[in-house]
Structure formats: C-alpha cells, structure tokens
C-alpha cells in the first residue's frame, strides 16, 4: 500500500496498531500471538449469531480487538493485492461503498446452505463457492482470511458437517490461493480440501483409539483404515513408527499396526523412527474397553490386560514419508 493508506502510520506501510509498533516484523509477531490466542478462545466460546453481516463483523472484532483500533469495522476505501496464483493480478474485491449490501446478500445466501451427505461433492462445490464470495468481498483492511476461516468453521460445526482445522489450514498461503482461485471459477482444489477435511474430522473419532490427530487419521486412511492391534504386557515389538497421536505411537510391521503407549519408550519416538520396545504399559482398545482383566500395578493403579481375543492382522508395507509434507 502507498504512504497515503489511511490505515498506516504516515510515510510507512505499517498498520496503525494498539501496540504503537512501527516495525513490521515486530508487529507481525505481536499480531500473531494476539490473534492465535483470540482464535483459540473463539473455538471454545464462539460468537452467538445467525451468520449474518453482524456476526461476521463480531468475529473480526473478537480476533483483532487487541491489535487494531478498527477491529470489527468494514474498510473505508477500495484496495487491490497482486496474487501470484492469478499471475500477479488482484482479486476483484468488493466496492467499499456497496460493502454492506454485498455482505448482506452474500451472508443471506450462505445462511441458506445445507450440507447433503448423500451428495458430498456437490455440497462441497456449492459451499466453497458461497464462502469464497464472502472472502472476495474482503470486508476488512486486514485479517479477512482468518475471519472467514473462523466464520466458516463455526458454521460447518453448527450445521452438522464439521471440518478438521488442521487439514483445512495447513498453510495460510495455500488457503489464500484456494480462495483466490475460487473467485475466478477455479474452486476444484478448494472443494477437494473441504471434502478431505470433512472426512478426516470423522476419521479422528477412531473406534479403537478414540480421538486422534488429523495427521494420524490421514495416515490410517491412506493405509485403508487397518484394524489396530494392542500389544500385551511383556510383548516385544519391532517396527517403524507411523505417527504419534496424543501419547500413543502407532508402530507398523509385517503383522499390522500396533498402538503403543509412549511411556514404553525412553524418549517419545518420531514418525519413521525404527523402534524395538518391550511393552510394560498397556493400552486398551476403546471398542474393547469393557473386556479384559484388571491387574494392579506396583504403583497401586490398575491396568486392564486384554484377554486372548482373536484379532485380524493386516500386512502392510513400511510407511513412506509424504514428500508433499516435507517443506511444511
């Protein structure tokens, strides 16, 4: 932006902020700390509203109120930003004079959306079109992508098709590219990501492991959702670590995938580590939590030890690192 930008300190491109910080790198750091905290709070205590314009404005105010004096207020002039994914051209953002009418129209259409699990591909395509329209309006001087992100995740959760955040937002620049491409009619990648995030959110509620990380859910999905085995106390196990999820390491070998409490290791293993471990701490499958015998440990706590229940094994090739994720 030029030095005439009314949102910036005179002669600079640094946005006027409540910290009175004039250095862009320092402002970026402080803004990120403040907004990350605000977004986490919004996940626990979302805005109460009907997903209209006022709701959107309040989301922005909640995210940026500790950073910018204009948080929750629509921008007061027109703007453009070159987008590499559009060959250096800018998105055709909404006219600030017509902003209120544009937002009222777009939020009204968005609010009528209903997800159809019987036609998920069409639902995802329609959803990405509607949310991209809202992003294209670009109601605020700064923070549009983060605001739309919170808005869309709250909407999806309340309307029964929750999207996994880690899958949906692996990198801010990638998500912005999705939005930008969708504004010129290329929403295929965005819709595909929405479908993936919806499925991964379901997969994170694993029938045997309970809640798992999105990375674990994706890894298991790529392996065909194999049945998880739970080694018994005293077993010796060798293999390669697929991933670590909430204190549980998933170890793959020729006999299948094994869930191992990380307390069995001298230090928490990392993905792709080759391990050899003796099982002292046992994990019980959630689906089998009502089975088994209770054994009292030396510390006075009880461990459940599985009875000899036949399990199905799945032969797997050693897991491979996903090259796409190495640069993230």
N, C-alpha and C positions, 0 to 999 in steps of 0.2 A: 504494500500500500504506500501511497505517497505521504509526504510530510503534512499534507492537508487533511489527512484522515482525522476526523473529529474524535475518534476513539483513542488516539495515540498522543503521547507526550510530544509537544512541538519539536519539530526537527528530527524526530525518531520514528521508527516503526514499532515501538514498544507500546503495547496497550496500557492505558491508564488503569492502575490496579490499586487495591486497598493496602498492599504492602508498600506502595510507593517505590517499587523496584524499577530501576531504569535499565538494567542489564537483562537482555533477552534470555540468556541461559539460566540466570538465577530465577527469572520469572517462570520459565518453563518448569523448573524443578519444583518451585513452591506451588505452582498451579496444579501440577500432577499430584503432589502429596495431598493437597486440599480436596481435589475433585475425586481422587480414588477413595478417600475416606467418605465423602458425600455419597458416592455411588454405592458403596457397601452399605451405608445407612439406608439408602433408598430400597435396596434389596430386602432389608428387614422391615422397613416402615415405608411402603410405597405411598405415593400421592393418592389421596382419595378423590376420585373424579369419574367422569364419563367419557374420557378420551376425546375431549373436545379441545378447542384452542386454549381455553383457560388451563386445562390440565397440562398441556404441553408447556405453556409458559411457566407453570409452577414447577415442573420437572427441571427446567433450565435454572430457575431461581434457586432451587434446592442444591443443585450441583455447583453453581458458581457464586453463590451469595457471599462466600468468604474471600472471593478473589476480585470480582469486578463490581463496580457500583451500579452497572446497568443490567445485572443478572435478572432474568425473567422479563426483559423488555425487548420488543422487536427492534431490529436495526432501523436506522433513520436515513439511510442513503443506499443507492444501488452499488453492487460490488461484482467483481469477477476474479476468478482464480484459475490460472492455467493448470490443466490436468494432463499429466504425461500419458495416461491411458486413453485420452481423447486427442492425442497428437499435439498437445500443447494448447488446445483450445479450452475455453472455460465452459462450464455447465451454464445453461441459460437459467440463471436464478430468477426467482420471483421479483417483481417490481415492488419496492418497499411501500409505495403509495397504495397499492392494491393488496398489501400483505394480509390484512385482517380478513378481507373477503376470501382470499385464496386459501388461507388456513381454515376458515370456517367450512369452506366447500370440501377441502381435502380431508379434514378430520371427520366430517359427516359421512363421507364415502367410506373412510377407513373404519368407522364405528359400526357400519352395517356388515362388515366382513364376518363370515362364519367359515371355520375350517371344516372340511369334509374328509374324514379319514378313509372313505371309500374311493376318493379321487384326490390323493395327496399331491400328485404332480400338478394338477390344475389349481389346487388350493395354494400351493407354494408359489406358482407363477402369478396368481392374482394378488396374493399377499405382498410379494416383492414389488409389484407394480404400484400398489397403494402406498406402501411405506416409502418407496423411492420418490413418489410425488411429494410427500411431506418433506423429505430431505431436500428435494430440489427447490422448494420454496425458500429454504435457507433463512429462516426467520431471524436469526441472531448474528451479531457481528463475529462471534467466536463460539465454538462448542456445539455446533449443530449435530455432528455425527454422534457425539457422546449422548446428547439429549435424545435424539431419535432412537439410539440404542436402548436406553433405559425405557423409553416410552413403548417401544415395540416388544421388549421382553415382558414388561408388566402386562401388556395387552394379551400376548400369547399365553401367558400363565393363567390369567383370569378367564380366558376363553377356551381353556382346555387343550391347548397344543403347545405346551411349554417347550422352549428352545434352550439347548445347552449353551451357556455363555462362552465357555472355553472353546467349543467347536465353532461358534458363530463369530468370535472375535479373536482369532489367533494373532492378528497384527492389525493395528489401526489403519495403516496404509492400504492393506489388502481390502479391508471392509469399505474404505472410501472409494477404492476403484470399483467395487461391486456397485455401489450407489451411482457413481458417475456413469458407468456403462449402461446401467438400467435406464437412466434418463434419456438415452438416445436409442432405446428399444432393444438393448442387448442385456437382458436380465437372466439369461440361462445359467450362468455361473452362480449368481446370487440365489436363484431358486433352488439350484442343486445344493448349495450350502444350507439353506433353510431346511430342506428335506433331511439332510445329514444331521443337523443339529436337533431336529425333532426326534429322529430315530435314536441318536446317541443319548438323549435325555431319558428315553425309555430304557435303553440298554444299561444305563448307570444303576438302575434298580435291579441288580443281579439276583436271580432266585437263590443262589447258593452263597454268594459273598456279601450280599446286602448292597449298600451304596458304594460305588467305585468311582474312581476319577474318570474323566472323559477320555484320557489317553488309554486307560485300561479298557474301557468299553470299546474304543475303536480297534485296539489290538485284538481283543477277543472276537470282534465282529469280522475282522479280516481273516481270522482263523476258523471261521464257520461256527462261532459260538460253541466251542467244545465244552463238554462236561468237566467240571473242576474236581480234582482228586485232593483229598485231605490226608496227608501222611500221619501215621500213628506215632505215639511217643516211642522213642527208641529206633525208629527207622533211620536209615542212612540214605541220603538223597543227593544225586549229582545232576547237573543240568545247566542251562543258561537262563538267566533272568529275563523274562519278557518285559515286565514293568513292575513298579512298586506302587501300591494303592492303599493309602490310609493304614500303614503299618503292616500290610500284607504283601509279600513278594510272590509273584507268580513265576514259577520255575518250570521250564519246558524241557522234556527229554523224550526219548523214543516211546515212552509209555503214556505220555499225555502232559497235561498242565497240572501242576501241584501248587496249592495255596500254603505258604509257609509264613508263620509269624516272624517278623524281622528281629524279634528278640532272640531268635536262634542263631543270629549272626554276630560276630564280634563288632562289626560296624554295618550300617544299613547298605545293602548292595545297590548297585545302579543297573539300569537296563543294559542288557547284553553282557553283563558280567558272567563268567563261568564260575559256578559255585559247587562246593561239596560240603554238606552240612549234616549234622546229627540232630534229630528232632527231639527237643526237650519240652518246648512249648507247643501245644496242640491248638489248632483252630477247628471249630465245628461248623459244618455247613449250615447255613440258615434254614435250608429246607429240611435238614435232619436234626434241628435243634431240640426236638422232643425225643430223640433217640439217644441211646448210649448210656454208659455208666458214669457215675460221678467218682472221681478219685481225688482224695485230699492230698495237697502238696505239702511240702515241708514248711512253707510259709503260712499254712493254715487256710489258704484259699482252695477252692475246688476247681478241678479241671474236668471237663467232660471228655471221656475217651470213647471213640466210636466202637460199636460192636462190629463184628465181621459181616458187613452188608456188602453184597456183590456190587461192584462198580463197573461201568463201561469205560474202557480206555480208548483213546483216540491217538493214532500215530501222527506225529507232526514233524515237519522238517524244522531244523533250528530256525528261530525267528530272525528276520533280517531287519536291519535299520532302514527306515524310510528316508530315502535320500532327500525327499522334499522338505523334511523337517530339520535337516542338519543346519541350515542357515538361520533358523529361527531362535 
